[in-house]
Amino acid sequence: MSGGWAEDLFEDAPCGYVTTAVDGTILRVNRTLEAMVGRDRDDLRGRRFQELLTVGGRIYHETHYAPLLAMQGWAREIAVDLVCADRTTLPALITSVVHGDEVRTIVFQATDRRRYEQELVRARDREHAIAGELQRGLLRGALPEDPALELGVAYRPAVAGLEVGGDWYDGFWVGERRVGVVVGDVVGRGIAAGTTMGELRSAVRALALSVHTPAALLDALDVYARRHHVGQMTTLAYAELDLDSGRLTLACAGHPPPAVAQPATPPAYIWEGRSTPLDATGVAAARPQTEVLLAPGAVVVLFTDGLFERVDRPLQAGLDRLLDVIADHRALPAGELALEVTHAALAGRRTNDDACLLALRWTPPA
């Protein structure tokens, strides 16, 4: 290979070449880099390479890039912005290798890659906005009102991620003096989870008017999920309250157990009436349910796992803590109770999961 051919390859390579001293002083550049930054080599030679970076890039060079080169002798595909002669910035990827008392760096223009990354972010943000609006629309609506009933809800979206989750709640009339309430959790996140949540929420409302017990509703919902291939492994707790007698009938499909706080009695979980999540086995099986006779003033709390699950403690510790929080706020009206319990249970921490809570208090006339 002739020296002239090699020199042409260096000068007109599809990437910029920079040779610097260990302190960053530029010793040599090729024509490609000159074109990238709009400066000739005489202007560049003697400058420090970090002078070509934005302020943030200079800080990163000092705190990360230079120490990395000193420790391991190389650094690969570091994203930076170069400051051109006209003061515009050029996205770039740089890779450097220490060779004796020199640092040899190649510079790839990353404008297209940056544009692609930005478009991905915009697309993700659009999907998040659509899913958020879908979820808010589905959760929007008036809950049943009656002198014998208090209902309160709280919903806290995840803040450690950008996608909307599939937690939902609902409350509606199922008879002249019977109210149905549900809290559920769809597998997945984003638009798909929001759509599934909407389908199941509508199905629960429709089925509740055609079947007569919570267990029968879960059986019918299983058939619906299997037939329409929707909501597999969704968990939910569904309960119906007779406003005249205070009789609560409950069935849980793989969902965290609701808590009940009877007057003058510590809050406790309702562990009966439990079965697997929707369409979990592919085999139809009758689901159980349970009944609890509420005393006047009793509170029932339905919730999703985002309210008590934490990576830094066992699940049982989270469930025990939630009972303590409910006990502390049981005297509040249902609306305030839902908000305060949710706030106290999360204690300001960031979470990857949504948290949803529905509180129901039976308040029959004296």
N, C-alpha and C positions, 0 to 999 in steps of 0.2 A: 504494500500500500504506500503510495507516494505521500510525502509530507504535505504537498499542496492539497491533495484530496482530503486528508485528515483534517487540515486546517479549515477547509470549506465545510466539512461536516460539523466541526465545532462551532464555527461562526453562524451557520444558518440552520442549526438544529431546530427541531420543533418545540424545544423548550429553552428557557434561559439557563445559562451557565454562569456561576459566580465563584471565583476563588478568593478567599479572604484569609487574613491572618487570624490567629486564635482569638484575638480581641475584637474581630469583626471588621477590621480595616480591609476595604476592597482592593485586591491586587490585580484582578483580571475579570473581564466580562466578555460575553459574546454579543454579536449583533442582534440576536433575538431578544436578549434582555434590554439592550438599548432601545429597541422598538417598543417593548412592553412599557417601559417607564418614561419614554420620551426624552431621554438624556443620552448624550454621547459618553464614550468611555473616559474621555479626559475629565469630564465633569464628575463621573462616578468614582474614578480611581482616587484613593486617599480618603474617601468618605467611609464611615462605618456602615455596614449593611443594615443595622438596626435603624439608621436614620431614614431609610426608605420605607419604614413601617409606620402605621398609624400609632397613636398614643397607646391604645390598648395592645397593639402588637409589640411595641417597645417594652411595655411592662411584662408581657408574656415572655419575650425573648430574655429579659433579665432574670425573671423568677423561675422559668421552666426550661426554655430552650437551651440557653447557654449551660446551665447546670447539667442538663441531660447529655449534651455533647461531652462535657468534661468527665462525666461518670462512665458513660458507655461507649462514647466515640461515634455515635450516630443518632439521628432522629429522622423519622419518616412521616411524610404526608401530613405536615402541620398546616392547618388553614390559617392564612394571614391576609391582610389587605395591604397592598403596596401603594405608596403615595407617588403619583406620577408628577411630571414636571408642571402640568397644568392644574395641579392640586386635586385632580380627581383620584379616586381610589380604584384599584384593580384587584379583584379577588384572585388569590393564588394558593397553590399548594407547594410547599418547599420540603425537600429532602436533603439532608446534609450528612457528610461523612468526614471525620477527622483523618487527615493523611499527613503524618509527620507534624510539621509546625504550621500546616495549612488546613483550612476547612473548605471542602468542595461541595457546592450546593447547586442543585438543579431546581428550576422554578417553572411550574406548569400553570398556565393561565386557567382559572377556574370559573370564568364568567358564566359559561353554560351550565356548569354543575351547580353554581350558586343559584342561578335562575331556576333550575329544576328543583333544588331543595326548597326554595321559596314557594314555588308552585305547590309542592307537596304540603307545605305548612298551610298555605291558603286553602287547599282542598280539605285538609284535616279540620281546619277551623270552620269551613262551611258545613262539613258533616256534623261537627260538634254542635253548631248553631241550630241546624235542622233537627238533630236528635233532641237537643234541649227544648226547642219549641214544641216538638211532638210530645215530649214527656210532660211539659208544663200544661199543655192542652188537655192531656189525658187525666192529669191529676186535678185539673180545675173543675169546680162544680160544687153546688151546695150539698151539704150533708143533711140527713134527716134531723128534724127538730121536733121536740115534744117536751112537755113539762116533766115527764118521767125519765128523761134522757139527757145526758151531757156527752158530747163527742168532741174530741180535740185531736188534732194531727200535727205532726212536725216532720219535716223532710229536710235532710241535710245532704246535698250532693257531695260526691268525692271532690277533694281539692288537690290531691296528689297526682291526679291524672286528668287528661283532657276529655276522655270519652264519657258520655252519659251512661249511667247504669240502668238496670231493669227493675229497681224496687218500685212497688206501687201500693196504694191503699185505696179503699173505697168504702162507702156506707150508703145503704139504700133500704127502702121499704120492701119487705117480702110478703106482707099481709097487713091487715088493718091495724094490728097492734104488735107486729113483729118487725124487727129491724135486723138486717144482715150487715156484717162488717167483715172485711177481708184485708189482709196484708200479705203481699207476695214478693217473690224475688226470682226474676228470670235469669237464666244463665247467659252470660255474655254482656257486651257493652255496645254503645253506638246506636245507629239507626235500626239495625236488625233487632236489638234488644227492645228498643222503644216500640217497634212495630209489633213484636210478639207480646209485649206487655199490653198493648191496646187490644189485641185480639182476645187475650185471656180475660182481661177486665170486662170486655163486652160479653164474652161467653159466660162468665160467672153471673153477671146480672141477668142474662136471659135464662140460664138454667135454674137460677134460684126461684124463678116464678113458675117453673114446671115440675120441680121435684120438691119433696117435703121435708128433707133433713139435710144437714151438712154432709153426712156420710154419702148420701145419695148424690149430692152435688159433686163431690170429688170423684165418685164412680163415673158420673156422666162427663165430667171434665177430662178424665182419663181417656174415655172413648173419643172425645173431641180431639184431644192432643194426638192420639195415635192415628186417627183417621185423617187428620189434616196436616200431620207432620209438623206440629207447632208446639213449642213450649216443653220439649222433653227435658226432664230433670228440674223443671221449675218447682220451687217450694212455695207453699202458702198455708196460712191458717185462716179458716173461715168459721165464723160463729153467728148464731142467730139468738136474739134476746127477745123473750116475751115481756113486753112492758107492763103487763098486768100482774104476772106472777113472779117476775125476776128470774125465770128459769133460762139459763144460758146453755145452749147446745153447741158443741164445738168439735171440729175435726181438723187435724193437722196433716198435711202431706209433706213430710220431711222438713218441716219448718221449725225454727226455735219455738219452744213452748211458751204460750201466753202466760202472763203473770196475773194473779188475782189478789187483791188486797181487800179482805173482808173487814168490816169495822172491828176495832180492838183486837185484830189478829195480824201477826206479821205477814207481809206479802209472801206468796209461794207460787211456784210454777205448777201448771196443770200438765202433768206428764201422760195422762190417759188420752185415748182417742187419736193415737199417732199411727202413721203409716209412711210408706216410701214416697219420694217425690213423684211428680206426674210422669207417667209412661216410663218408669224407671226399669221395669222388668220385661215389658212387652206382653205380659200375661195378665189378663183381667182377674182381679181378686176384690172381694167386697171389703170396703174400708170401714174401720171402726169409728165411733164417735163417743163423746162423753157428755155428761150433763153436770152443771154446777148450779145450785140454788143460791142466788145472790141475796144478801141482806141489803136493806135500804142503805144507800150511800157507798156500797161496794164499788171498787174500781177494777176494771180489766184492762190490761195493757198488751197489745199485739205489736210486734216489732221485727225488724230484720237483723241479720247477723252483723251488719256494719256498726251496730250500737254497742256491741260487747267484744267482738273479736279484735285481738291485738297480737302482734308477733312476739311481744316481750312478756307475755304471761299466758298461763294455761286457760283454756276455754272456761273451765269451771270457775276460775277466779273472776273472769269477766262476768259470768252469769251471777255470781254471788254479789259482785259490786253493783250490778244493775238492780238487784232486789233492795240493796241498801239505799240506793238513790231513789227508788220508788217510795220506799218507806219515809224518806225525808220529805217528800213532796206530795204525799197522798192526800193531804187536806186541801190542796189547791183545786180550783175549778179545772175541768178536764182540759180545756184549751191551754191554760197556763201550765198545768202538770206536764202535758206533752212537750211543750217547749223547754221547760226547766229540766226535766229528766234527760232530754236529748242533750242539752247544753252541758249538764253535769257529767253525764256518762262519757261524752267525748272529751270533756275537759280541755277544750282548745287544741287538741292534737290534730295533726294532719292525717288523713286516711285515704287509702286507695279504694275504698268502697263507700257506696251511698249508705245512709242511715235513715230509716223510716220508722215512725212510731204512731200508733193510733191508740188513744185512751178513751175508754167508755165508762161512764158512771151511771148506775141506776138510781134515779131519784124519784121514787113514787110519791104521790101526794100523801101527806100525813093522814 
